[in-house]
Amino acid sequence: MGTNVEQKAFTIVENGTIVTPRGFTAGGLHCGLKKTSRNDIGAIRCDVPATAAAVYTTNVFQAAPLKVTRESLSNGRLQAVIVNSGNANACTGQQGEEDAYAMRTAAARELGVAEEDVAVASTGVIGELLKMDAVHSGISGLPAHMGKEEEEAEHFSQAILTTDLVKKEACVAVEVNGKTITIAGAAKGSGMIHPNMATMLAFMTSDAVIGAEALQRLLRQATNHTFNMITVDGDTSTNDMLVAMSSGLAGNEELTVEHPDWKAFAAGFTYVCEVLAKAIARDGEGATKLVEVQVTGAVSDESAQAIAKTVIGSSLVKSAMFGADANWGRIIAAVGRAGQPVNPETVDIRLGDISVLAQSRPVVFDEEAALAYLQTDTVRIVVDLHHGKGTATAWGCDLTYDYVRINAAYRT
């Protein structure tokens, strides 16, 4: 299944990582926050103060690290990010807030940057205080584990994972003013994923010269079409955060929306977001397949987004995908309850290339062919409303027995 982003504007960097853009180093290690031996603390550092932007969860219960990061980012600049997994430091009161500030202070000291230029992120179990002895030990050991090689980037990517089965990375190169600009990203997310800034934790780096306002605007636009269009289970986390940093070391003319290469840069940036978002959806807890919902013919793009999100978030649709059941009734029911203008006489539905509904009437189709298609690891549901020109795409996964098993014993 391809991407929705025009790829002629950029080049995919094979084996590119979060440290491929000029000026960035990263690393990670195990400090004891997780019960396993997997890495659980990591950092990204820029050689210079970087232009930065972020978007955050819309959950009203926001974890302490988000408050600290918002404060650090108030001037549109960051030089480092410190992140831990295994503990969300959410709903932990005043002590949790003090611990988040202590993480920022320790990271600034060990990484040699200004305290106000450090972002803090956490992910894991909610409602438990951080083991700060382990955190301080991990932060003090990070400088020796950081670098620009693929191995160090791998250690960082592993340090941010919780129930994830795989790391999520993407990297592209874009030509701006004849100079090669690199954009990279790393993310974590597998459960507690639902459209509404559902990025979980994601970090992007670039070496482009770009202003904070332009970067923030682009980040929000890209997020709305990618991370905000995925769901795994309908739950929005307390800790979701997407941070982007750009070192400016490529030396291009400053990128603005008026720049002749802005569209190319924006396309590459959005592509990285889309790859990470789809990787999160594919790696949903217990998932066996990626499910893509394409809606066309809506009265507006916003209406199409709402319908696509409703379909991809339907537990009945997700269950049907797990069972490889071509039950289009689940899909049409989700379309009808999305709260958007729909002509009930003009809807078409396809499963891949297999038509199952035309003009809101059943179509005789090959059940065996549909079963075979739905048993693949990537399934596309296409809904054409024939009611306008609005389009949107959302991504999710199937709902399996393993999802219940994983979340029934998350704390234990």
C-alpha positions in Angstrom: 0.0 0.0 0.0 1.5 3.3 -1.1 1.6 6.7 0.5 -0.8 9.7 0.0 2.2 12.1 -0.3 3.7 13.0 -3.7 7.1 11.3 -3.7 8.7 13.1 -6.6 9.6 16.0 -4.4 12.0 14.0 -2.2 14.2 11.0 -2.0 13.8 8.2 0.6 17.0 7.8 2.6 17.6 4.0 3.1 18.8 3.2 6.6 18.4 6.9 7.5 17.9 7.6 11.2 17.1 10.3 13.7 20.8 11.4 13.6 21.1 11.5 9.8 20.4 15.3 9.7 23.4 17.4 10.3 24.1 18.3 14.0 22.3 15.6 15.8 23.4 12.8 18.1 21.3 10.3 20.0 21.5 7.3 22.3 19.8 5.1 24.9 20.4 2.6 27.6 18.7 0.5 30.3 18.5 2.2 33.7 16.0 0.0 35.5 12.6 1.5 34.8 11.4 -1.5 32.9 11.1 -5.0 34.3 12.9 -6.3 31.3 16.4 -5.5 30.1 15.2 -3.3 27.2 16.5 0.2 27.0 14.3 2.6 28.9 16.0 6.0 28.8 17.3 8.0 25.8 18.2 11.4 24.5 18.6 13.4 21.3 21.0 16.3 21.3 21.7 19.0 18.7 25.1 20.6 18.4 23.4 24.0 18.3 20.2 25.4 19.7 17.6 24.2 17.1 14.4 25.7 15.9 11.7 23.6 17.5 7.9 23.0 17.5 5.6 20.5 19.1 2.0 19.3 19.3 0.6 17.5 22.4 -2.3 15.3 23.5 -5.7 16.8 23.9 -6.5 14.6 26.9 -7.4 17.0 29.8 -5.2 14.9 32.1 -1.7 15.8 30.8 1.4 14.2 32.2 4.0 16.3 34.1 6.6 16.1 31.2 4.2 18.0 28.9 4.2 21.0 31.2 8.0 21.1 31.3 8.3 20.7 27.6 5.7 23.5 26.9 7.8 25.8 29.1 11.0 24.9 27.4 9.5 25.5 24.0 8.1 28.9 24.8 10.9 30.5 22.9 10.6 28.2 19.8 14.0 26.6 20.5 15.4 23.3 21.9 18.8 21.7 22.0 18.0 18.3 23.6 15.2 15.9 24.4 15.3 13.5 27.4 12.8 10.6 27.3 12.1 7.6 29.4 9.8 4.6 28.9 8.3 2.2 31.5 6.7 5.0 33.5 4.4 7.8 32.2 4.9 10.2 35.2 1.2 11.0 34.7 -1.3 11.7 37.5 1.6 11.9 40.0 0.8 15.3 41.5 3.4 17.7 42.7 6.1 15.1 43.1 5.7 14.0 39.5 6.1 17.6 38.4 9.2 18.0 40.5 10.6 14.8 39.0 10.0 16.0 35.4 11.9 19.3 36.2 14.7 17.2 37.8 15.0 15.2 34.6 15.4 18.4 32.7 18.0 19.8 35.0 20.0 16.5 35.0 19.8 16.2 31.2 21.0 19.8 30.7 23.9 19.2 33.0 25.1 15.9 31.5 24.5 17.0 27.9 26.0 20.4 28.3 23.1 22.5 27.2 20.9 25.2 28.8 18.2 23.9 31.0 15.5 25.9 29.3 16.5 24.2 26.0 15.6 20.7 27.1 12.3 18.9 26.4 11.1 16.0 28.6 9.0 13.1 27.6 7.8 10.0 29.4 5.7 6.9 28.4 4.5 3.9 30.3 2.4 3.1 33.3 0.2 5.9 34.6 -0.1 6.8 38.3 3.3 5.6 39.6 6.2 7.8 40.7 9.4 7.6 38.7 12.3 5.7 40.3 14.5 8.8 40.3 17.6 7.0 41.4 17.4 4.9 38.3 16.6 8.0 36.2 19.6 10.0 37.4 21.9 7.0 36.9 20.6 6.6 33.4 21.0 10.3 32.5 24.5 10.4 33.9 25.4 7.4 31.7 23.9 8.7 28.5 26.7 10.9 27.2 29.0 7.8 26.8 26.2 6.1 24.8 25.4 8.9 22.4 26.7 9.4 18.8 25.9 9.8 15.1 26.1 6.1 14.1 23.2 3.8 13.3 23.8 1.8 16.4 23.3 4.8 18.7 20.2 5.8 16.8 18.9 2.2 17.3 19.5 2.4 21.0 17.4 5.6 21.2 14.6 4.1 19.1 14.5 1.1 21.4 14.6 3.3 24.6 11.2 4.9 23.7 9.3 1.7 23.2 6.7 0.1 25.5 4.4 -2.6 24.2 5.7 -1.9 20.7 7.0 -4.9 18.8 9.1 -2.9 16.3 10.9 0.5 16.1 9.4 3.1 13.9 11.8 5.2 11.8 11.7 7.2 8.5 14.1 9.5 6.7 14.0 11.6 3.4 16.2 14.0 1.6 14.9 17.2 -0.2 16.7 19.7 -2.4 16.3 23.3 -1.2 18.3 26.0 -2.9 20.5 23.3 -4.5 21.4 22.0 -1.0 20.4 18.6 0.3 18.1 18.9 3.4 17.5 15.8 5.5 14.3 15.1 7.5 14.1 12.1 9.9 11.8 10.8 12.5 11.4 8.1 15.2 8.3 7.2 17.1 6.7 4.8 19.6 3.1 3.7 19.9 1.1 0.5 19.9 -1.8 1.0 22.3 -3.8 3.9 23.7 -3.9 5.2 20.1 -6.9 7.3 18.9 -7.1 10.3 16.4 -6.7 13.6 18.3 -3.0 14.2 18.3 -2.5 10.5 18.8 1.2 10.6 18.2 2.1 8.8 21.4 5.8 9.9 21.3 7.4 11.0 18.1 10.5 12.9 17.4 11.6 14.6 14.2 14.9 16.1 13.2 16.0 18.2 10.2 19.0 20.3 9.2 16.9 22.9 7.3 17.0 26.6 8.1 13.4 27.4 9.1 11.6 29.7 11.5 9.7 28.5 14.6 6.4 29.8 13.3 6.7 28.1 9.9 7.8 24.8 11.5 4.9 24.9 14.0 2.4 25.5 11.2 3.8 22.7 9.1 3.9 20.3 12.0 0.2 21.0 12.8 -0.8 20.5 9.2 1.2 17.3 8.8 -0.2 16.0 12.1 -3.8 16.6 11.0 -3.3 14.5 7.9 -1.2 11.7 9.4 -1.0 11.1 13.2 -4.5 12.5 13.8 -5.8 10.0 11.2 -4.8 6.8 13.0 -6.5 4.7 15.7 -5.8 1.4 17.4 -8.2 1.3 20.3 -10.1 4.6 20.7 -8.1 5.8 23.7 -6.1 9.0 23.7 -3.0 9.0 26.0 -2.1 11.4 28.7 1.4 11.7 27.3 1.2 12.1 23.5 3.8 14.4 22.2 5.4 15.1 18.8 8.6 17.3 18.9 10.4 18.6 15.8 13.8 20.1 15.9 15.7 21.7 12.9 19.4 22.5 13.3 19.7 24.9 10.4 23.1 23.5 9.5 22.3 22.8 5.9 22.8 26.5 5.2 19.8 27.0 2.9 17.8 30.3 2.6 15.2 30.3 5.4 12.2 28.2 4.5 8.9 30.0 4.5 5.6 29.2 2.7 6.7 31.7 0.0 10.0 29.8 -0.6 10.0 28.2 -4.1 11.1 24.8 -2.4 8.5 25.0 0.4 6.2 22.5 -1.2 9.0 20.0 -1.6 10.1 20.4 2.0 6.5 20.1 3.2 6.0 17.0 1.2 9.0 15.3 2.6 8.1 16.4 6.1 4.6 15.0 5.8 5.8 11.8 4.3 8.0 11.1 7.3 4.9 11.7 9.5 2.8 9.4 7.4 5.3 6.6 7.5 5.6 6.8 11.3 1.8 7.1 11.7 1.2 4.0 9.6 3.9 2.1 11.4 2.2 2.8 14.7 -1.2 1.6 13.3 0.4 -1.5 11.9 2.1 -2.3 15.2 -1.1 -1.9 17.2 -1.2 -4.1 20.2 -2.1 -7.6 19.1 -2.7 -6.5 15.5 -2.2 -8.8 12.6 -2.8 -6.3 9.8 -2.8 -2.7 8.8 -6.2 -1.4 7.7 -6.5 1.7 5.5 -9.9 3.5 5.0 -10.1 5.8 2.0 -13.2 8.1 1.8 -14.0 10.0 -1.4 -17.0 12.0 -2.6 -17.7 13.7 0.7 -19.0 17.2 1.0 -15.6 18.4 2.3 -12.2 17.0 3.3 -13.2 17.6 7.0 -16.3 15.5 6.5 -14.3 12.8 4.8 -11.9 12.8 7.7 -14.7 12.4 10.3 -16.2 9.5 8.3 -12.8 7.7 7.7 -12.0 8.0 11.5 -15.4 6.6 12.4 -15.0 3.6 10.2 -11.4 2.9 11.2 -12.3 3.3 14.9 -15.3 0.9 14.8 -14.8 -2.1 17.0 -17.1 -4.1 14.7 -15.2 -3.2 11.6 -11.9 -4.0 13.3 -13.3 -7.3 14.5 -14.5 -8.2 11.0 -11.0 -7.4 9.6 -9.5 -9.8 12.1 -11.9 -12.5 11.1 -11.4 -11.8 7.4 -15.2 -11.3 7.2 -16.4 -9.3 4.2 -19.2 -7.8 6.3 -19.8 -4.5 4.5 -22.8 -3.9 6.8 -20.4 -3.0 9.6 -18.8 -0.4 7.3 -22.0 1.2 6.1 -23.3 1.4 9.6 -20.1 3.3 10.7 -20.5 5.7 7.8 -24.1 6.4 8.7 -23.3 7.2 12.4 -20.4 9.5 11.7 -22.6 12.6 11.9 -21.8 13.8 8.5 -23.9 14.6 5.4 -24.4 11.3 3.4 -26.8 10.4 0.7 -28.1 7.0 1.7 -28.8 6.1 -1.9 -25.3 6.7 -3.5 -22.7 4.9 -1.4 -20.1 2.5 -3.0 -17.9 0.3 -0.9 -14.9 -1.8 -2.1 -12.5 -4.1 -0.2 -9.4 -3.6 -2.2 -10.6 -3.9 -5.7 -13.6 -6.1 -4.8 -16.9 -4.2 -5.1 -19.3 -5.2 -2.3 -21.8 -2.3 -2.4 -22.8 -0.1 -5.3 -25.2 2.9 -5.0 -26.1 1.6 -1.5 -27.2 -1.8 -2.9 -25.5 -5.2 -2.4 -23.2 -6.5 -5.1 -22.7 -10.2 -5.8 -19.0 -10.9 -5.2 -16.6 -13.8 -4.9 -16.5 -14.7 -1.2 -13.4 -16.8 -1.6 -11.5 -13.9 -3.3 -12.7 -11.5 -0.5 -11.6 -13.9 2.2 -8.2 -14.3 0.6 -7.8 -10.5 0.3 -8.8 -9.9 3.9 -6.3 -12.5 5.1 -3.4 -10.4 3.8 -1.4 -8.2 6.2 -2.6 -4.9 4.6 -6.3 -4.2 3.8 -7.8 -1.2 2.1 -11.5 -0.2 2.5 -12.7 2.3 0.0 -15.9 4.3 0.6 -17.2 6.6 -2.2 -20.1 8.7 -1.1 -20.8 10.4 -4.5 -21.8 13.5 -2.6 -19.0 16.0 -3.1 -15.2 16.3 -3.7 -13.9 15.8 -0.2 -11.4 13.0 0.4 -9.5 11.6 3.4 -7.5 8.5 4.5 -7.3 7.0 7.9 -5.3 4.1 9.2 -5.8 1.5 11.9 -5.6 -2.2 12.6 -7.7 -5.2 13.4 -9.0 -6.0 16.9 -7.7 -9.3 18.1 -7.7 -11.6 21.1 -4.2 -10.6 21.8 -5.2 -7.0 22.3 -7.3 -8.0 25.3 -4.6 -10.3 26.6 -2.0 -7.5 26.5 -4.1 -4.9 28.1 -5.7 -7.2 30.7 -2.3 -7.5 32.4 -0.6 -4.2 31.4 0.5 -3.3 35.0 1.5 -6.9 35.9 
